[in-house]
Amino acid sequence: MKTIVVFSDSHGFPLPKKLVDVALESDYVFFLGDGLGGLGDVLLNDGFHAVRGNCDAYCGFPEEEVVQVENVKFFLTHGHNYHVKSDRLSLSYRAQEVGASVALYGHTHFALEETEQNVLLLNPGAISSPIIGTPSYVYIVVNGDKFTYKLVKL
């Protein structure tokens, strides 16, 4: 069994202590872009993975990544290249193309979960300055080829 913390769109603001504590105790941390310069201690997690967002110019992180945790493949992207603010069909097609059953993305600043083309599309919302609601992240537990997830509001 493995645990994953997923968050996005910190935009350089300090991360909430609760998020940092959970991230340091988790097996994996997935950051979905926009704020790579201000992640602090979460970078110390051995399972840290990040993709760059549209506000993360000139950094060494990729625009997308596929990470397999146990028997579940996750596609990580910020989402701006897939126009996720208007439609997420191209995002689901890309996830299928890389063999992922879950696409994790940010960019919109609001949490959303939906299924498109048999791919779970999961946006944790923004950890700072959300458009709707309060800052949030997603906590995932993977056990073999099964997983559960929960949106956590701060």
Salt bridges, closest charged atoms under 4 A:
ASP9 OD1 - HIS11 NE2 3.39
ASP9 OD1 - HIS78 NE2 3.83
ASP9 OD1 - HIS109 NE2 3.27
ASP21 OD2 - LYS17 NZ 2.84
ASP34 OD2 - HIS11 NE2 3.72
ASP34 OD2 - HIS78 NE2 3.06
GLU63 OE2 - ARG52 NH2 3.44
GLU64 OE2 - ARG94 NH2 2.46
GLU65 OE2 - HIS49 ND1 2.81
GLU97 OE1 - ARG94 NH1 2.38
GLU114 OE2 - ARG88 NE 2.17
